[in-house]
Amino acid sequence: MLDQGRIKSFTDIFTYLPKSVLAADLGKNLKRFNELLLHVEGFSVKDLIIIANLCGLTRMEMFRLIDEELAP
């Protein structure tokens, strides 16, 4: 979906993947996960790498999505 241009930023992932599923995969409760989505800079690098792996993304692709999220 990244290659097709459907995902352009980190939060676009959740159009296709339920937050509750990813939160559970990371071992976080949904409330905390939603807080992190509002402030993506709070995610640990380890969490971002796990998310990338679960979504079939490279680390560089994940960090580009995060960068898009943080862009003014």
MODELLER restraints for C-alpha pairs under 7 A, 6 or more apart:
rsr = mdl.restraints
at = mdl.atoms
rsr.add(forms.Gaussian(group=physical.xy_distance, feature=features.Distance(at['CA:1:A'], at['CA:7:A']), mean=5.90, stdev=0.5))
rsr.add(forms.Gaussian(group=physical.xy_distance, feature=features.Distance(at['CA:2:A'], at['CA:8:A']), mean=6.81, stdev=0.5))
rsr.add(forms.Gaussian(group=physical.xy_distance, feature=features.Distance(at['CA:7:A'], at['CA:13:A']), mean=6.24, stdev=0.5))
rsr.add(forms.Gaussian(group=physical.xy_distance, feature=features.Distance(at['CA:8:A'], at['CA:65:A']), mean=6.40, stdev=0.5))
rsr.add(forms.Gaussian(group=physical.xy_distance, feature=features.Distance(at['CA:9:A'], at['CA:65:A']), mean=4.39, stdev=0.5))
rsr.add(forms.Gaussian(group=physical.xy_distance, feature=features.Distance(at['CA:9:A'], at['CA:66:A']), mean=6.44, stdev=0.5))
rsr.add(forms.Gaussian(group=physical.xy_distance, feature=features.Distance(at['CA:9:A'], at['CA:68:A']), mean=5.31, stdev=0.5))
rsr.add(forms.Gaussian(group=physical.xy_distance, feature=features.Distance(at['CA:9:A'], at['CA:69:A']), mean=5.43, stdev=0.5))
rsr.add(forms.Gaussian(group=physical.xy_distance, feature=features.Distance(at['CA:10:A'], at['CA:65:A']), mean=4.74, stdev=0.5))
rsr.add(forms.Gaussian(group=physical.xy_distance, feature=features.Distance(at['CA:10:A'], at['CA:66:A']), mean=5.40, stdev=0.5))
rsr.add(forms.Gaussian(group=physical.xy_distance, feature=features.Distance(at['CA:10:A'], at['CA:69:A']), mean=6.10, stdev=0.5))
rsr.add(forms.Gaussian(group=physical.xy_distance, feature=features.Distance(at['CA:20:A'], at['CA:30:A']), mean=5.94, stdev=0.5))
rsr.add(forms.Gaussian(group=physical.xy_distance, feature=features.Distance(at['CA:23:A'], at['CA:29:A']), mean=6.20, stdev=0.5))
rsr.add(forms.Gaussian(group=physical.xy_distance, feature=features.Distance(at['CA:23:A'], at['CA:30:A']), mean=5.83, stdev=0.5))
rsr.add(forms.Gaussian(group=physical.xy_distance, feature=features.Distance(at['CA:23:A'], at['CA:33:A']), mean=5.95, stdev=0.5))
rsr.add(forms.Gaussian(group=physical.xy_distance, feature=features.Distance(at['CA:26:A'], at['CA:47:A']), mean=6.97, stdev=0.5))
rsr.add(forms.Gaussian(group=physical.xy_distance, feature=features.Distance(at['CA:36:A'], at['CA:42:A']), mean=5.83, stdev=0.5))
rsr.add(forms.Gaussian(group=physical.xy_distance, feature=features.Distance(at['CA:36:A'], at['CA:43:A']), mean=6.31, stdev=0.5))
rsr.add(forms.Gaussian(group=physical.xy_distance, feature=features.Distance(at['CA:49:A'], at['CA:59:A']), mean=6.09, stdev=0.5))
rsr.add(forms.Gaussian(group=physical.xy_distance, feature=features.Distance(at['CA:52:A'], at['CA:58:A']), mean=6.13, stdev=0.5))
rsr.add(forms.Gaussian(group=physical.xy_distance, feature=features.Distance(at['CA:52:A'], at['CA:59:A']), mean=6.26, stdev=0.5))
rsr.add(forms.Gaussian(group=physical.xy_distance, feature=features.Distance(at['CA:52:A'], at['CA:62:A']), mean=5.81, stdev=0.5))
